[in-house]
Amino acid sequence: MNLQTMSLEATDVSGQKTAALSNIPAGATVADMIQWALPDMALPRNDSEGYAIMYQALLEREGRHLGGRELVHDALEEGDRIVLHPSVDAG
C-alpha cells in the first residue's frame, strides 16, 4: 500500500453504478474525492433544471456520512467502500 494514495470502491445508492477508485491522494478532502468519482461512475453533476447536485458519501464500514472537509487519510482505510448519494436539503 502506498501511504500517499489510497484505493477505494464506490457505488451509488442503487448499487448499479460502481467504480474502483485508485490513486486518491491521502491528503485530499472527501469533497474532492467525491468530485473525482462522479465521472468514473457516470453520475450527473447537474439536475434536470441545471442546478448543481451535491453528493454525500456514506462509509459502509462505520455506517456514517463523511464530512466534505474530512481528509481521506483520516476518514478512510485502504479498500473501504463508500456509497454516493445526492444530498437532500429539506426546505
PDB file of N, CA, C and O in Angstrom:
ATOM      1  N   MET A   1       0.856  -1.191   0.000  1.00  0.00           N
ATOM      2  CA  MET A   1       0.000   0.000   0.000  1.00  0.00           C
ATOM      3  C   MET A   1       0.889   1.238   0.000  1.00  0.00           C
ATOM      4  O   MET A   1       1.857   1.324   0.755  1.00  0.00           O
ATOM      5  N   ASN A   2       0.554   2.165  -0.835  1.00  0.00           N
ATOM      6  CA  ASN A   2       1.239   3.448  -0.898  1.00  0.00           C
ATOM      7  C   ASN A   2       0.609   4.373   0.139  1.00  0.00           C
ATOM      8  O   ASN A   2      -0.601   4.595   0.115  1.00  0.00           O
ATOM      9  N   LEU A   3       1.410   4.908   1.041  1.00  0.00           N
ATOM     10  CA  LEU A   3       0.868   5.763   2.097  1.00  0.00           C
ATOM     11  C   LEU A   3       0.437   7.128   1.575  1.00  0.00           C
ATOM     12  O   LEU A   3      -0.233   7.876   2.287  1.00  0.00           O
ATOM     13  N   GLN A   4       0.811   7.462   0.344  1.00  0.00           N
ATOM     14  CA  GLN A   4       0.467   8.758  -0.215  1.00  0.00           C
ATOM     15  C   GLN A   4      -0.846   8.729  -0.991  1.00  0.00           C
ATOM     16  O   GLN A   4      -1.463   9.770  -1.214  1.00  0.00           O
ATOM     17  N   THR A   5      -1.272   7.536  -1.400  1.00  0.00           N
ATOM     18  CA  THR A   5      -2.530   7.394  -2.131  1.00  0.00           C
ATOM     19  C   THR A   5      -3.315   6.222  -1.566  1.00  0.00           C
ATOM     20  O   THR A   5      -2.772   5.374  -0.858  1.00  0.00           O
ATOM     21  N   MET A   6      -4.604   6.190  -1.893  1.00  0.00           N
ATOM     22  CA  MET A   6      -5.474   5.109  -1.431  1.00  0.00           C
ATOM     23  C   MET A   6      -6.319   4.601  -2.583  1.00  0.00           C
ATOM     24  O   MET A   6      -6.503   5.283  -3.591  1.00  0.00           O
ATOM     25  N   SER A   7      -6.828   3.395  -2.414  1.00  0.00           N
ATOM     26  CA  SER A   7      -7.774   2.814  -3.356  1.00  0.00           C
ATOM     27  C   SER A   7      -9.045   2.458  -2.599  1.00  0.00           C
ATOM     28  O   SER A   7      -8.999   1.930  -1.488  1.00  0.00           O
ATOM     29  N   LEU A   8     -10.180   2.757  -3.221  1.00  0.00           N
ATOM     30  CA  LEU A   8     -11.483   2.537  -2.597  1.00  0.00           C
ATOM     31  C   LEU A   8     -12.454   1.973  -3.622  1.00  0.00           C
ATOM     32  O   LEU A   8     -12.176   1.961  -4.822  1.00  0.00           O
ATOM     33  N   GLU A   9     -13.581   1.513  -3.139  1.00  0.00           N
ATOM     34  CA  GLU A   9     -14.679   1.126  -4.015  1.00  0.00           C
ATOM     35  C   GLU A   9     -15.831   2.086  -3.757  1.00  0.00           C
ATOM     36  O   GLU A   9     -16.172   2.375  -2.610  1.00  0.00           O
ATOM     37  N   ALA A  10     -16.421   2.573  -4.834  1.00  0.00           N
ATOM     38  CA  ALA A  10     -17.559   3.488  -4.701  1.00  0.00           C
ATOM     39  C   ALA A  10     -18.743   2.913  -5.458  1.00  0.00           C
ATOM     40  O   ALA A  10     -18.590   2.273  -6.498  1.00  0.00           O
ATOM     41  N   THR A  11     -19.930   3.155  -4.910  1.00  0.00           N
ATOM     42  CA  THR A  11     -21.159   2.719  -5.558  1.00  0.00           C
ATOM     43  C   THR A  11     -22.216   3.791  -5.358  1.00  0.00           C
ATOM     44  O   THR A  11     -22.108   4.625  -4.459  1.00  0.00           O
ATOM     45  N   ASP A  12     -23.243   3.761  -6.207  1.00  0.00           N
ATOM     46  CA  ASP A  12     -24.370   4.651  -5.967  1.00  0.00           C
ATOM     47  C   ASP A  12     -25.365   3.927  -5.082  1.00  0.00           C
ATOM     48  O   ASP A  12     -25.164   2.759  -4.749  1.00  0.00           O
ATOM     49  N   VAL A  13     -26.431   4.601  -4.699  1.00  0.00           N
ATOM     50  CA  VAL A  13     -27.404   4.028  -3.767  1.00  0.00           C
ATOM     51  C   VAL A  13     -28.035   2.755  -4.318  1.00  0.00           C
ATOM     52  O   VAL A  13     -28.303   1.822  -3.562  1.00  0.00           O
ATOM     53  N   SER A  14     -28.276   2.708  -5.624  1.00  0.00           N
ATOM     54  CA  SER A  14     -28.908   1.537  -6.226  1.00  0.00           C
ATOM     55  C   SER A  14     -27.956   0.347  -6.322  1.00  0.00           C
ATOM     56  O   SER A  14     -28.394  -0.794  -6.469  1.00  0.00           O
ATOM     57  N   GLY A  15     -26.654   0.617  -6.238  1.00  0.00           N
ATOM     58  CA  GLY A  15     -25.672  -0.443  -6.404  1.00  0.00           C
ATOM     59  C   GLY A  15     -25.400  -0.779  -7.854  1.00  0.00           C
ATOM     60  O   GLY A  15     -24.615  -1.685  -8.137  1.00  0.00           O
ATOM     61  N   GLN A  16     -26.032  -0.070  -8.785  1.00  0.00           N
ATOM     62  CA  GLN A  16     -25.873  -0.361 -10.203  1.00  0.00           C
ATOM     63  C   GLN A  16     -24.662   0.317 -10.824  1.00  0.00           C
ATOM     64  O   GLN A  16     -24.123  -0.159 -11.823  1.00  0.00           O
ATOM     65  N   LYS A  17     -24.234   1.429 -10.233  1.00  0.00           N
ATOM     66  CA  LYS A  17     -23.065   2.136 -10.751  1.00  0.00           C
ATOM     67  C   LYS A  17     -21.956   2.012  -9.716  1.00  0.00           C
ATOM     68  O   LYS A  17     -22.081   2.479  -8.584  1.00  0.00           O
ATOM     69  N   THR A  18     -20.885   1.380 -10.126  1.00  0.00           N
ATOM     70  CA  THR A  18     -19.765   1.196  -9.217  1.00  0.00           C
ATOM     71  C   THR A  18     -18.474   1.632  -9.904  1.00  0.00           C
ATOM     72  O   THR A  18     -18.396   1.697 -11.130  1.00  0.00           O
ATOM     73  N   ALA A  19     -17.480   1.924  -9.099  1.00  0.00           N
ATOM     74  CA  ALA A  19     -16.176   2.283  -9.634  1.00  0.00           C
ATOM     75  C   ALA A  19     -15.109   1.906  -8.624  1.00  0.00           C
ATOM     76  O   ALA A  19     -15.294   2.044  -7.414  1.00  0.00           O
ATOM     77  N   ALA A  20     -13.995   1.429  -9.143  1.00  0.00           N
ATOM     78  CA  ALA A  20     -12.811   1.214  -8.318  1.00  0.00           C
ATOM     79  C   ALA A  20     -12.003   2.499  -8.420  1.00  0.00           C
ATOM     80  O   ALA A  20     -11.497   2.843  -9.489  1.00  0.00           O
ATOM     81  N   LEU A  21     -11.885   3.199  -7.313  1.00  0.00           N
ATOM     82  CA  LEU A  21     -11.157   4.459  -7.292  1.00  0.00           C
ATOM     83  C   LEU A  21      -9.748   4.179  -6.800  1.00  0.00           C
ATOM     84  O   LEU A  21      -9.561   3.592  -5.734  1.00  0.00           O
ATOM     85  N   SER A  22      -8.762   4.594  -7.572  1.00  0.00           N
ATOM     86  CA  SER A  22      -7.380   4.349  -7.171  1.00  0.00           C
ATOM     87  C   SER A  22      -6.580   5.639  -7.270  1.00  0.00           C
ATOM     88  O   SER A  22      -6.990   6.605  -7.913  1.00  0.00           O
ATOM     89  N   ASN A  23      -5.441   5.625  -6.622  1.00  0.00           N
ATOM     90  CA  ASN A  23      -4.537   6.776  -6.622  1.00  0.00           C
ATOM     91  C   ASN A  23      -5.192   8.045  -6.086  1.00  0.00           C
ATOM     92  O   ASN A  23      -4.911   9.146  -6.560  1.00  0.00           O
ATOM     93  N   ILE A  24      -6.070   7.884  -5.090  1.00  0.00           N
ATOM     94  CA  ILE A  24      -6.670   9.041  -4.442  1.00  0.00           C
ATOM     95  C   ILE A  24      -5.645   9.598  -3.466  1.00  0.00           C
ATOM     96  O   ILE A  24      -5.192   8.875  -2.579  1.00  0.00           O
ATOM     97  N   PRO A  25      -5.268  10.862  -3.605  1.00  0.00           N
ATOM     98  CA  PRO A  25      -4.287  11.422  -2.669  1.00  0.00           C
ATOM     99  C   PRO A  25      -4.801  11.342  -1.240  1.00  0.00           C
ATOM    100  O   PRO A  25      -5.919  11.770  -0.952  1.00  0.00           O
ATOM    101  N   ALA A  26      -3.989  10.795  -0.348  1.00  0.00           N
ATOM    102  CA  ALA A  26      -4.398  10.617   1.040  1.00  0.00           C
ATOM    103  C   ALA A  26      -4.697  11.948   1.725  1.00  0.00           C
ATOM    104  O   ALA A  26      -5.488  11.991   2.667  1.00  0.00           O
ATOM    105  N   GLY A  27      -4.081  13.025   1.269  1.00  0.00           N
ATOM    106  CA  GLY A  27      -4.301  14.336   1.863  1.00  0.00           C
ATOM    107  C   GLY A  27      -5.461  15.111   1.255  1.00  0.00           C
ATOM    108  O   GLY A  27      -5.708  16.253   1.642  1.00  0.00           O
ATOM    109  N   ALA A  28      -6.178  14.507   0.306  1.00  0.00           N
ATOM    110  CA  ALA A  28      -7.325  15.170  -0.323  1.00  0.00           C
ATOM    111  C   ALA A  28      -8.510  15.186   0.629  1.00  0.00           C
ATOM    112  O   ALA A  28      -8.581  14.390   1.566  1.00  0.00           O
ATOM    113  N   THR A  29      -9.439  16.100   0.379  1.00  0.00           N
ATOM    114  CA  THR A  29     -10.672  16.118   1.164  1.00  0.00           C
ATOM    115  C   THR A  29     -11.668  15.112   0.591  1.00  0.00           C
ATOM    116  O   THR A  29     -11.564  14.708  -0.568  1.00  0.00           O
ATOM    117  N   VAL A  30     -12.619  14.720   1.408  1.00  0.00           N
ATOM    118  CA  VAL A  30     -13.687  13.830   0.957  1.00  0.00           C
ATOM    119  C   VAL A  30     -14.471  14.501  -0.174  1.00  0.00           C
ATOM    120  O   VAL A  30     -14.868  13.831  -1.127  1.00  0.00           O
ATOM    121  N   ALA A  31     -14.697  15.810  -0.078  1.00  0.00           N
ATOM    122  CA  ALA A  31     -15.430  16.531  -1.127  1.00  0.00           C
ATOM    123  C   ALA A  31     -14.707  16.424  -2.463  1.00  0.00           C
ATOM    124  O   ALA A  31     -15.343  16.207  -3.494  1.00  0.00           O
ATOM    125  N   ASP A  32     -13.385  16.573  -2.457  1.00  0.00           N
ATOM    126  CA  ASP A  32     -12.618  16.428  -3.696  1.00  0.00           C
ATOM    127  C   ASP A  32     -12.726  15.007  -4.231  1.00  0.00           C
ATOM    128  O   ASP A  32     -12.915  14.804  -5.430  1.00  0.00           O
ATOM    129  N   MET A  33     -12.607  14.021  -3.340  1.00  0.00           N
ATOM    130  CA  MET A  33     -12.697  12.627  -3.752  1.00  0.00           C
ATOM    131  C   MET A  33     -14.041  12.348  -4.430  1.00  0.00           C
ATOM    132  O   MET A  33     -14.094  11.652  -5.444  1.00  0.00           O
ATOM    133  N   ILE A  34     -15.118  12.889  -3.872  1.00  0.00           N
ATOM    134  CA  ILE A  34     -16.447  12.691  -4.461  1.00  0.00           C
ATOM    135  C   ILE A  34     -16.479  13.263  -5.875  1.00  0.00           C
ATOM    136  O   ILE A  34     -16.986  12.618  -6.793  1.00  0.00           O
ATOM    137  N   GLN A  35     -15.944  14.462  -6.056  1.00  0.00           N
ATOM    138  CA  GLN A  35     -15.948  15.088  -7.384  1.00  0.00           C
ATOM    139  C   GLN A  35     -15.143  14.261  -8.388  1.00  0.00           C
ATOM    140  O   GLN A  35     -15.523  14.166  -9.555  1.00  0.00           O
ATOM    141  N   TRP A  36     -14.042  13.665  -7.946  1.00  0.00           N
ATOM    142  CA  TRP A  36     -13.250  12.821  -8.846  1.00  0.00           C
ATOM    143  C   TRP A  36     -13.985  11.539  -9.194  1.00  0.00           C
ATOM    144  O   TRP A  36     -13.777  10.987 -10.274  1.00  0.00           O
ATOM    145  N   ALA A  37     -14.843  11.052  -8.300  1.00  0.00           N
ATOM    146  CA  ALA A  37     -15.542   9.785  -8.524  1.00  0.00           C
ATOM    147  C   ALA A  37     -16.717   9.928  -9.492  1.00  0.00           C
ATOM    148  O   ALA A  37     -17.068   8.964 -10.172  1.00  0.00           O
ATOM    149  N   LEU A  38     -17.319  11.091  -9.566  1.00  0.00           N
ATOM    150  CA  LEU A  38     -18.545  11.256 -10.362  1.00  0.00           C
ATOM    151  C   LEU A  38     -18.383  10.835 -11.822  1.00  0.00           C
ATOM    152  O   LEU A  38     -19.224  10.087 -12.321  1.00  0.00           O
ATOM    153  N   PRO A  39     -17.341  11.280 -12.532  1.00  0.00           N
ATOM    154  CA  PRO A  39     -17.215  10.849 -13.935  1.00  0.00           C
ATOM    155  C   PRO A  39     -17.012   9.339 -14.074  1.00  0.00           C
ATOM    156  O   PRO A  39     -17.565   8.725 -14.986  1.00  0.00           O
ATOM    157  N   ASP A  40     -16.224   8.734 -13.179  1.00  0.00           N
ATOM    158  CA  ASP A  40     -15.986   7.293 -13.248  1.00  0.00           C
ATOM    159  C   ASP A  40     -17.275   6.501 -13.054  1.00  0.00           C
ATOM    160  O   ASP A  40     -17.417   5.393 -13.571  1.00  0.00           O
ATOM    161  N   MET A  41     -18.204   7.073 -12.311  1.00  0.00           N
ATOM    162  CA  MET A  41     -19.460   6.388 -12.025  1.00  0.00           C
ATOM    163  C   MET A  41     -20.595   6.837 -12.942  1.00  0.00           C
ATOM    164  O   MET A  41     -21.711   6.325 -12.850  1.00  0.00           O
ATOM    165  N   ALA A  42     -20.312   7.787 -13.820  1.00  0.00           N
ATOM    166  CA  ALA A  42     -21.314   8.343 -14.732  1.00  0.00           C
ATOM    167  C   ALA A  42     -22.503   8.928 -13.961  1.00  0.00           C
ATOM    168  O   ALA A  42     -23.655   8.792 -14.374  1.00  0.00           O
ATOM    169  N   LEU A  43     -22.201   9.577 -12.839  1.00  0.00           N
ATOM    170  CA  LEU A  43     -23.239  10.250 -12.064  1.00  0.00           C
ATOM    171  C   LEU A  43     -23.320  11.706 -12.520  1.00  0.00           C
ATOM    172  O   LEU A  43     -22.293  12.333 -12.781  1.00  0.00           O
ATOM    173  N   PRO A  44     -24.530  12.242 -12.617  1.00  0.00           N
ATOM    174  CA  PRO A  44     -24.679  13.620 -13.108  1.00  0.00           C
ATOM    175  C   PRO A  44     -24.189  14.651 -12.098  1.00  0.00           C
ATOM    176  O   PRO A  44     -24.292  14.461 -10.886  1.00  0.00           O
ATOM    177  N   ARG A  45     -23.659  15.733 -12.621  1.00  0.00           N
ATOM    178  CA  ARG A  45     -23.241  16.854 -11.777  1.00  0.00           C
ATOM    179  C   ARG A  45     -24.364  17.876 -11.621  1.00  0.00           C
ATOM    180  O   ARG A  45     -24.341  18.691 -10.698  1.00  0.00           O
ATOM    181  N   ASN A  46     -25.353  17.833 -12.529  1.00  0.00           N
ATOM    182  CA  ASN A  46     -26.452  18.794 -12.505  1.00  0.00           C
ATOM    183  C   ASN A  46     -27.777  18.066 -12.644  1.00  0.00           C
ATOM    184  O   ASN A  46     -27.862  17.011 -13.273  1.00  0.00           O
ATOM    185  N   ASP A  47     -28.829  18.659 -12.034  1.00  0.00           N
ATOM    186  CA  ASP A  47     -30.163  18.078 -12.167  1.00  0.00           C
ATOM    187  C   ASP A  47     -30.799  18.523 -13.485  1.00  0.00           C
ATOM    188  O   ASP A  47     -30.167  19.218 -14.281  1.00  0.00           O
ATOM    189  N   SER A  48     -32.029  18.127 -13.707  1.00  0.00           N
ATOM    190  CA  SER A  48     -32.707  18.419 -14.969  1.00  0.00           C
ATOM    191  C   SER A  48     -32.936  19.914 -15.190  1.00  0.00           C
ATOM    192  O   SER A  48     -33.161  20.346 -16.321  1.00  0.00           O
ATOM    193  N   GLU A  49     -32.879  20.699 -14.124  1.00  0.00           N
ATOM    194  CA  GLU A  49     -33.056  22.146 -14.250  1.00  0.00           C
ATOM    195  C   GLU A  49     -31.716  22.888 -14.316  1.00  0.00           C
ATOM    196  O   GLU A  49     -31.686  24.117 -14.380  1.00  0.00           O
ATOM    197  N   GLY A  50     -30.621  22.144 -14.300  1.00  0.00           N
ATOM    198  CA  GLY A  50     -29.307  22.748 -14.410  1.00  0.00           C
ATOM    199  C   GLY A  50     -28.634  23.098 -13.094  1.00  0.00           C
ATOM    200  O   GLY A  50     -27.519  23.619 -13.088  1.00  0.00           O
ATOM    201  N   TYR A  51     -29.300  22.818 -11.978  1.00  0.00           N
ATOM    202  CA  TYR A  51     -28.707  23.114 -10.673  1.00  0.00           C
ATOM    203  C   TYR A  51     -27.676  22.037 -10.315  1.00  0.00           C
ATOM    204  O   TYR A  51     -27.855  20.861 -10.632  1.00  0.00           O
ATOM    205  N   ALA A  52     -26.604  22.457  -9.656  1.00  0.00           N
ATOM    206  CA  ALA A  52     -25.568  21.513  -9.244  1.00  0.00           C
ATOM    207  C   ALA A  52     -26.127  20.531  -8.222  1.00  0.00           C
ATOM    208  O   ALA A  52     -26.850  20.917  -7.303  1.00  0.00           O
ATOM    209  N   ILE A  53     -25.787  19.271  -8.391  1.00  0.00           N
ATOM    210  CA  ILE A  53     -26.170  18.237  -7.434  1.00  0.00           C
ATOM    211  C   ILE A  53     -24.998  18.053  -6.479  1.00  0.00           C
ATOM    212  O   ILE A  53     -23.867  17.819  -6.907  1.00  0.00           O
ATOM    213  N   MET A  54     -25.270  18.158  -5.207  1.00  0.00           N
ATOM    214  CA  MET A  54     -24.247  17.929  -4.184  1.00  0.00           C
ATOM    215  C   MET A  54     -24.398  16.487  -3.695  1.00  0.00           C
ATOM    216  O   MET A  54     -25.507  16.029  -3.418  1.00  0.00           O
ATOM    217  N   TYR A  55     -23.285  15.787  -3.593  1.00  0.00           N
ATOM    218  CA  TYR A  55     -23.304  14.394  -3.166  1.00  0.00           C
ATOM    219  C   TYR A  55     -22.681  14.243  -1.787  1.00  0.00           C
ATOM    220  O   TYR A  55     -21.814  15.018  -1.384  1.00  0.00           O
ATOM    221  N   GLN A  56     -23.151  13.221  -1.076  1.00  0.00           N
ATOM    222  CA  GLN A  56     -22.570  12.826   0.196  1.00  0.00           C
ATOM    223  C   GLN A  56     -22.016  11.418   0.037  1.00  0.00           C
ATOM    224  O   GLN A  56     -22.422  10.669  -0.851  1.00  0.00           O
ATOM    225  N   ALA A  57     -21.085  11.076   0.912  1.00  0.00           N
ATOM    226  CA  ALA A  57     -20.514   9.730   0.903  1.00  0.00           C
ATOM    227  C   ALA A  57     -20.822   9.049   2.232  1.00  0.00           C
ATOM    228  O   ALA A  57     -20.550   9.591   3.303  1.00  0.00           O
ATOM    229  N   LEU A  58     -21.386   7.870   2.141  1.00  0.00           N
ATOM    230  CA  LEU A  58     -21.654   7.035   3.309  1.00  0.00           C
ATOM    231  C   LEU A  58     -20.546   5.992   3.386  1.00  0.00           C
ATOM    232  O   LEU A  58     -20.333   5.235   2.438  1.00  0.00           O
ATOM    233  N   LEU A  59     -19.850   5.953   4.499  1.00  0.00           N
ATOM    234  CA  LEU A  59     -18.802   4.962   4.718  1.00  0.00           C
ATOM    235  C   LEU A  59     -19.457   3.712   5.274  1.00  0.00           C
ATOM    236  O   LEU A  59     -19.912   3.700   6.418  1.00  0.00           O
ATOM    237  N   GLU A  60     -19.508   2.657   4.466  1.00  0.00           N
ATOM    238  CA  GLU A  60     -20.211   1.440   4.876  1.00  0.00           C
ATOM    239  C   GLU A  60     -19.615   0.817   6.132  1.00  0.00           C
ATOM    240  O   GLU A  60     -20.354   0.333   6.989  1.00  0.00           O
ATOM    241  N   ARG A  61     -18.296   0.823   6.254  1.00  0.00           N
ATOM    242  CA  ARG A  61     -17.632   0.182   7.384  1.00  0.00           C
ATOM    243  C   ARG A  61     -18.113   0.738   8.719  1.00  0.00           C
ATOM    244  O   ARG A  61     -18.261  -0.009   9.686  1.00  0.00           O
ATOM    245  N   GLU A  62     -18.360   2.050   8.775  1.00  0.00           N
ATOM    246  CA  GLU A  62     -18.787   2.683  10.028  1.00  0.00           C
ATOM    247  C   GLU A  62     -20.260   3.073  10.022  1.00  0.00           C
ATOM    248  O   GLU A  62     -20.801   3.444  11.064  1.00  0.00           O
ATOM    249  N   GLY A  63     -20.914   2.998   8.875  1.00  0.00           N
ATOM    250  CA  GLY A  63     -22.317   3.369   8.795  1.00  0.00           C
ATOM    251  C   GLY A  63     -22.559   4.846   9.051  1.00  0.00           C
ATOM    252  O   GLY A  63     -23.581   5.224   9.623  1.00  0.00           O
ATOM    253  N   ARG A  64     -21.610   5.687   8.624  1.00  0.00           N
ATOM    254  CA  ARG A  64     -21.777   7.123   8.848  1.00  0.00           C
ATOM    255  C   ARG A  64     -21.450   7.908   7.588  1.00  0.00           C
ATOM    256  O   ARG A  64     -20.699   7.464   6.719  1.00  0.00           O
ATOM    257  N   HIS A  65     -22.047   9.096   7.525  1.00  0.00           N
ATOM    258  CA  HIS A  65     -21.746  10.000   6.426  1.00  0.00           C
ATOM    259  C   HIS A  65     -20.442  10.724   6.709  1.00  0.00           C
ATOM    260  O   HIS A  65     -20.176  11.142   7.836  1.00  0.00           O
ATOM    261  N   LEU A  66     -19.643  10.865   5.680  1.00  0.00           N
ATOM    262  CA  LEU A  66     -18.377  11.561   5.801  1.00  0.00           C
ATOM    263  C   LEU A  66     -18.576  13.045   5.557  1.00  0.00           C
ATOM    264  O   LEU A  66     -19.346  13.436   4.680  1.00  0.00           O
ATOM    265  N   GLY A  67     -17.901  13.853   6.313  1.00  0.00           N
ATOM    266  CA  GLY A  67     -17.943  15.295   6.107  1.00  0.00           C
ATOM    267  C   GLY A  67     -17.053  15.671   4.933  1.00  0.00           C
ATOM    268  O   GLY A  67     -15.986  15.087   4.749  1.00  0.00           O
ATOM    269  N   GLY A  68     -17.479  16.627   4.150  1.00  0.00           N
ATOM    270  CA  GLY A  68     -16.732  17.050   2.975  1.00  0.00           C
ATOM    271  C   GLY A  68     -15.341  17.558   3.275  1.00  0.00           C
ATOM    272  O   GLY A  68     -14.452  17.470   2.429  1.00  0.00           O
ATOM    273  N   ARG A  69     -15.138  18.092   4.477  1.00  0.00           N
ATOM    274  CA  ARG A  69     -13.830  18.642   4.840  1.00  0.00           C
ATOM    275  C   ARG A  69     -12.898  17.619   5.484  1.00  0.00           C
ATOM    276  O   ARG A  69     -11.724  17.905   5.723  1.00  0.00           O
ATOM    277  N   GLU A  70     -13.431  16.410   5.769  1.00  0.00           N
ATOM    278  CA  GLU A  70     -12.572  15.375   6.340  1.00  0.00           C
ATOM    279  C   GLU A  70     -11.509  14.993   5.318  1.00  0.00           C
ATOM    280  O   GLU A  70     -11.762  15.004   4.113  1.00  0.00           O
ATOM    281  N   LEU A  71     -10.327  14.658   5.803  1.00  0.00           N
ATOM    282  CA  LEU A  71      -9.260  14.222   4.921  1.00  0.00           C
ATOM    283  C   LEU A  71      -9.371  12.721   4.682  1.00  0.00           C
ATOM    284  O   LEU A  71      -9.711  11.955   5.583  1.00  0.00           O
ATOM    285  N   VAL A  72      -9.079  12.323   3.461  1.00  0.00           N
ATOM    286  CA  VAL A  72      -9.184  10.922   3.077  1.00  0.00           C
ATOM    287  C   VAL A  72      -8.392  10.033   4.041  1.00  0.00           C
ATOM    288  O   VAL A  72      -8.908   9.010   4.492  1.00  0.00           O
ATOM    289  N   HIS A  73      -7.157  10.401   4.360  1.00  0.00           N
ATOM    290  CA  HIS A  73      -6.341   9.534   5.224  1.00  0.00           C
ATOM    291  C   HIS A  73      -6.845   9.481   6.652  1.00  0.00           C
ATOM    292  O   HIS A  73      -6.518   8.536   7.370  1.00  0.00           O
ATOM    293  N   ASP A  74      -7.631  10.461   7.099  1.00  0.00           N
ATOM    294  CA  ASP A  74      -8.198  10.434   8.449  1.00  0.00           C
ATOM    295  C   ASP A  74      -9.483   9.611   8.505  1.00  0.00           C
ATOM    296  O   ASP A  74      -9.747   8.933   9.498  1.00  0.00           O
ATOM    297  N   ALA A  75     -10.280   9.671   7.443  1.00  0.00           N
ATOM    298  CA  ALA A  75     -11.619   9.089   7.468  1.00  0.00           C
ATOM    299  C   ALA A  75     -11.698   7.679   6.892  1.00  0.00           C
ATOM    300  O   ALA A  75     -12.573   6.902   7.273  1.00  0.00           O
ATOM    301  N   LEU A  76     -10.794   7.347   5.981  1.00  0.00           N
ATOM    302  CA  LEU A  76     -10.924   6.100   5.228  1.00  0.00           C
ATOM    303  C   LEU A  76      -9.728   5.193   5.416  1.00  0.00           C
ATOM    304  O   LEU A  76      -8.634   5.626   5.777  1.00  0.00           O
ATOM    305  N   GLU A  77      -9.975   3.913   5.159  1.00  0.00           N
ATOM    306  CA  GLU A  77      -8.921   2.909   5.159  1.00  0.00           C
ATOM    307  C   GLU A  77      -8.831   2.315   3.760  1.00  0.00           C
ATOM    308  O   GLU A  77      -9.811   2.302   3.016  1.00  0.00           O
ATOM    309  N   GLU A  78      -7.669   1.834   3.415  1.00  0.00           N
ATOM    310  CA  GLU A  78      -7.457   1.204   2.108  1.00  0.00           C
ATOM    311  C   GLU A  78      -8.535   0.146   1.866  1.00  0.00           C
ATOM    312  O   GLU A  78      -8.793  -0.702   2.719  1.00  0.00           O
ATOM    313  N   GLY A  79      -9.164   0.213   0.678  1.00  0.00           N
ATOM    314  CA  GLY A  79     -10.172  -0.769   0.300  1.00  0.00           C
ATOM    315  C   GLY A  79     -11.568  -0.504   0.833  1.00  0.00           C
ATOM    316  O   GLY A  79     -12.476  -1.294   0.576  1.00  0.00           O
ATOM    317  N   ASP A  80     -11.771   0.590   1.573  1.00  0.00           N
ATOM    318  CA  ASP A  80     -13.112   0.911   2.077  1.00  0.00           C
ATOM    319  C   ASP A  80     -14.101   1.025   0.931  1.00  0.00           C
ATOM    320  O   ASP A  80     -13.719   1.252  -0.216  1.00  0.00           O
ATOM    321  N   ARG A  81     -15.370   0.867   1.253  1.00  0.00           N
ATOM    322  CA  ARG A  81     -16.462   1.018   0.288  1.00  0.00           C
ATOM    323  C   ARG A  81     -17.306   2.203   0.731  1.00  0.00           C
ATOM    324  O   ARG A  81     -17.710   2.303   1.890  1.00  0.00           O
ATOM    325  N   ILE A  82     -17.566   3.107  -0.224  1.00  0.00           N
ATOM    326  CA  ILE A  82     -18.410   4.258   0.051  1.00  0.00           C
ATOM    327  C   ILE A  82     -19.618   4.223  -0.876  1.00  0.00           C
ATOM    328  O   ILE A  82     -19.541   3.712  -1.993  1.00  0.00           O
ATOM    329  N   VAL A  83     -20.720   4.766  -0.409  1.00  0.00           N
ATOM    330  CA  VAL A  83     -21.932   4.890  -1.198  1.00  0.00           C
ATOM    331  C   VAL A  83     -22.195   6.373  -1.423  1.00  0.00           C
ATOM    332  O   VAL A  83     -22.357   7.134  -0.469  1.00  0.00           O
ATOM    333  N   LEU A  84     -22.235   6.778  -2.684  1.00  0.00           N
ATOM    334  CA  LEU A  84     -22.508   8.172  -3.011  1.00  0.00           C
ATOM    335  C   LEU A  84     -23.987   8.362  -3.269  1.00  0.00           C
ATOM    336  O   LEU A  84     -24.619   7.566  -3.964  1.00  0.00           O
ATOM    337  N   HIS A  85     -24.536   9.432  -2.696  1.00  0.00           N
ATOM    338  CA  HIS A  85     -25.938   9.743  -2.944  1.00  0.00           C
ATOM    339  C   HIS A  85     -26.127  11.250  -2.879  1.00  0.00           C
ATOM    340  O   HIS A  85     -25.394  11.946  -2.176  1.00  0.00           O
ATOM    341  N   PRO A  86     -27.116  11.753  -3.618  1.00  0.00           N
ATOM    342  CA  PRO A  86     -27.354  13.192  -3.605  1.00  0.00           C
ATOM    343  C   PRO A  86     -27.755  13.674  -2.212  1.00  0.00           C
ATOM    344  O   PRO A  86     -28.499  12.998  -1.501  1.00  0.00           O
ATOM    345  N   SER A  87     -27.258  14.837  -1.837  1.00  0.00           N
ATOM    346  CA  SER A  87     -27.670  15.468  -0.581  1.00  0.00           C
ATOM    347  C   SER A  87     -29.093  15.961  -0.745  1.00  0.00           C
ATOM    348  O   SER A  87     -29.461  16.474  -1.802  1.00  0.00           O
ATOM    349  N   VAL A  88     -29.881  15.809   0.281  1.00  0.00           N
ATOM    350  CA  VAL A  88     -31.264  16.285   0.249  1.00  0.00           C
ATOM    351  C   VAL A  88     -31.411  17.375   1.291  1.00  0.00           C
ATOM    352  O   VAL A  88     -31.228  17.141   2.485  1.00  0.00           O
ATOM    353  N   ASP A  89     -31.741  18.559   0.829  1.00  0.00           N
ATOM    354  CA  ASP A  89     -31.974  19.681   1.734  1.00  0.00           C
ATOM    355  C   ASP A  89     -33.471  19.911   1.845  1.00  0.00           C
ATOM    356  O   ASP A  89     -34.121  20.303   0.875  1.00  0.00           O
ATOM    357  N   ALA A  90     -34.012  19.667   3.022  1.00  0.00           N
ATOM    358  CA  ALA A  90     -35.432  19.909   3.237  1.00  0.00           C
ATOM    359  C   ALA A  90     -35.648  21.422   3.347  1.00  0.00           C
ATOM    360  O   ALA A  90     -34.918  22.115   4.055  1.00  0.00           O
ATOM    361  N   GLY A  91     -36.634  21.903   2.656  1.00  0.00           N
ATOM    362  CA  GLY A  91     -36.831  23.346   2.666  1.00  0.00           C
ATOM    363  C   GLY A  91     -38.140  23.654   3.196  1.00  0.00           C
ATOM    364  O   GLY A  91     -38.508  24.825   3.290  1.00  0.00           O
TER     365      GLY A  91
END
